[in-house]
Structure formats: structure tokens, C-alpha cells
Amino acid sequence: MGEFKIRKIGFIVGILVMIMLLVMPTPEGLSEIGQKVLAVSALMIIFWMTEAISIPATALLPILLFPLLSITGAKGQNDIQLFKGYAYQTVYLVLGVGFLATAMVKWGLHKRISLWIVMKVGKKPKNIVLGFILGTAFVSMWMSNTTATAMMLPVAMSIIATMDKQISGGFKKAMVLSIPYAATLGGLGSLIGTTTTPTGTSIIAETIGVEIGFTQWFMIGLPFVIVMIPLAWAWMVKFYKVDKLDEINVDIIKKEYTALGQMNKGEKITAVIFVCAVLAWVTSGLWKPLIPFATDETIAMAIAIAFLVIPVDYKKGEYVLSGKEAFTDAPWTTMILLGGSMVMGNAITDAGVAQWVAGSLGGLAGLSPIVIIMIIGVVTAFITEVTTNAVVVASFLPVLPGVATAIGMDPLQLMLVCMVAANFAFMLPPGTPPNAIAYSTGAFEISDLMKAGLGLKIICLVVFPVIMYLVVFGIFGIGA
């Protein structure tokens, strides 16, 4: 079936599903507003999956539909907000990193870094993919997975641009997609690797009084990283047949690197700003007590402004970036996509839709614990594709203690299962910011994200109940 046919079918099916959900009797336990939010969410999900209209255009649909359906301002658990989500803080991290990518390309720093990496990693394309996966996963353990993705993608894209004639389309997709996947999985490894983890541990402390510290989280998250990173690499190189590709001619790469010569002034300034930004992101835990309100986005804005005000040639009025260069190439579509997904996710939470879904899990009583873990994991993993994982955790965790009591399980076990599975968002851009940022590169289509992501999700869903049940609950005795 042609791509255009899929889009046409998606457009019609999306509208029909929305109308059907709007006119059907309100399901028991779901409010009228929740029903409307569910209908709009279903439309957006179908449009995103089929690209019935452009991805960012779908993200703007709440601005049209929320007021028309009287969702905006309605009372759920909280007022249903609209425009606030489009100014979500990660949007500005993406903007700042977009300035960084533009500066790296303008002055050629991206090419220098990428050629150096390829020379060091080796000739085999699968080893280059592994190098990026390991590097991204490790970095993501100590900073936001969004930031780790934003740092690594410009380098990957520059390698692709530099070696365009030597590499296949499959290798390009494998390398770019591996970065958000590795960032998401690596972020599970430590307490600070993703906003999902501190959000979840705070809710656990508030609701059931269990404090989970840095060391305890290592016992929960690190086993997944150790097992899943090699599996993710194996899946990506097999799925895109990277393991069958010929070795890259590194001699050509060395010649191109030598031909770059000495760094020019603009390149040096860009490199210094880049290094300062990375150091600030990595060491934020040390200086945060002194500047408590500073965030990753604060750092991103600092580097963005630095590019606009630091001169390369003051007499000629030349700066690292001109305003036109910076804002013309800014990743606007990704920023809109992130904003739209946050609006939808928050509405799902505030209108009680997520709680309604979680509450329906009470019928699991009587099943074996491993089966319950698998069911909670699958439900969470697929819901997290349509809204950010932090929103899923914030929505589901508060209701899970009641579900756990109803089915006779330890509340901590169910809550940890939800927290881990919420990170298995590999199929759609709204699932997690790393996906959205990677999609903004234009290196792959939604269909690539869905196919590769579905395979990785299935691998995670097969492996994670075993690790959770045998290692986390069993060997380490957490939640036992």
C-alpha cells in the first residue's frame, strides 16, 4: 500500500474514531471531559502514526479542538490547560541545542569531531553504531536523556554528511535511531538519568513512604542497562543489516581530517562553548545548590545567547551566529511537536483518562505476580508512546497502590514495574523528547521509528519481567 494511501486512510479513520468516541455513551468511571480528551487523543495518535497530516500540524490540533469541544478550562482534577504546554521547558532546551548544531555546522566543528570519532572507532559500520550507543548510554546516566541525545545527534549527523557516498541508508537510520534509544535505556541506569525516575521516586515516597536513594536505584535500573544496551545494538545492526556492510575506507577519512588544517577562530569559540555546556550539564549536581532555579534549559539559553553576542571579528561585526542564521535554522517543528504532546499528555492526566485506564487494572487479582508484571508493563509501555514517560509515571503511580492492594501485591513492586516500563517509548516522537529530537533531523520517517521501535519494545517487554522478578525483587529483595 502506497504512503499516500496510508495517509488518506489514516485521515478518514482518525476522524471516524474521534466522532465515535465522542457520541458513544460515556464509559463507567470516565468523566464527560475525559471522554472528549480520549477522542482528541485517539485522533492525534492515528494522525501521528499514519502521518495523515504533517507531524507538527497534528501537534497543533488541541489549539483548534480543545476550545471547540469545551475541553479548555473544563474541570478535571485540575483545569485543562492549553497554551501552557506549548511553552514546556524542554522546548527551550531543543532551541538552545539547535543554535549549537547550527554553529557547529557553520564553522565546520561537527566535521572535525565526526572524522576524529570514525578514525578512533574503526572501519566496521556496526562498531561505529556501537560506539555511539555506548557513549550516549553512559552520558545519559549522568544527565538528562534529552540533553544526551541533543549532544550526540549533531555529531552523528555530521558523520553521515561526511561519509554520505560510502554508507548506506540503513546505516544512517541505524546510527541516528540508536542515539535516542541508547539515551532512553541509559537514562534508566541512575537516579538522575531521566526526569521519569526522580518524579516516580518522589511519588513513591509521598504515597507509600518508601525512600529510594541513588544506590538503591542502581540495583533497580542498572541491570536493565547492562542487559538491554547490547541487545539494542544487536537489534539495530541486524534490523538495518549494518553487520553485513563493507568496511569503511578510513584512509579517505584520515585525508579529509588532515585537509581540515588548523581550527579557525569561529570553530575554536564554538568548541569552547560546546565544552562549557557539556561540563555545566554533567556537573549540575555540584553547583545546583548554589543556583537552585537553574535547569538544563538555563544552560541551553546561556549557550544560545553566547553564540549571538561573542564576536569572531568585532571590527567587521561578525559573531559566532547572526540572529538570522540562528533562528532560521532553529528546530521549530520539533518544538511544536513537544508542546503538542505535552498538552495532550497533561489533558489525559488532568481529565482522569490515565487514572481510568490504571483503575481498570483491578481485575488482575488472582493472576500470578509475573503475569501481572507483564500486563502492567505492556499497558504502560504502549500508553507511554503517546505522551512523555514522565507524564505516564505522574498519572499512573498515585493510583497503583490501590490497584496493588486490590490484587494482593506489594505496591512498591507495581510502582517500580510502571516506572521502568514507562521508559520503553521507542515508536513515536511524542513518547519521549529524545525520539522527537531525533525525528527533527529528517534522517528517518515515522515508519522507520515505528518498525525499529516496535522490535526494541518487544525485546524490552520480554526481558524486563525476568530481570524485575528474578534480579530486582529476587536477588536484591527490593519490594519483597
Protein Blocks (a to p, Z undefined) as FASTA:
>chain_A
ZZklmmmmmmmmmmmmmmmmmmmccdehiafklmmmmmmmmmmmmmmmnomaafklmmmm
mmmmmmmnomgopacfbccdfklmmmgfklmmmmmmmmmmmmmmmnommmmmmmmmmmmn
omblklmmmmmmmmmmmmmmmmcfklmmmmmmmmmmmmmmmmmmmpcfklmmmmmmmmmm
mmmmmmmmpmklpfklmmmmmmmmmmnopacdfklmmmmmmmmmmmmmmmmmmmmmmmno
mmmpccddfklmmmmmmmnmpadfklmmmmmmmmmmmmmmmmmmmmmmmmmmbcfklmmm
mmmmmmmmmcfblmnopafbdfklmmmmpcfklmmmmmmmmmmmmmmmmnommmmmmmmm
mmmgoiafklmmmmmmmmmmmmmmmpcfklmmmmmmmmmmmmmmmnopafklmmmmmmmm
mmmcckbmklpmklmmmmmnopacfklmmmmmmmmmmmmmmmmmmmmmmmmmmmnopoZZ
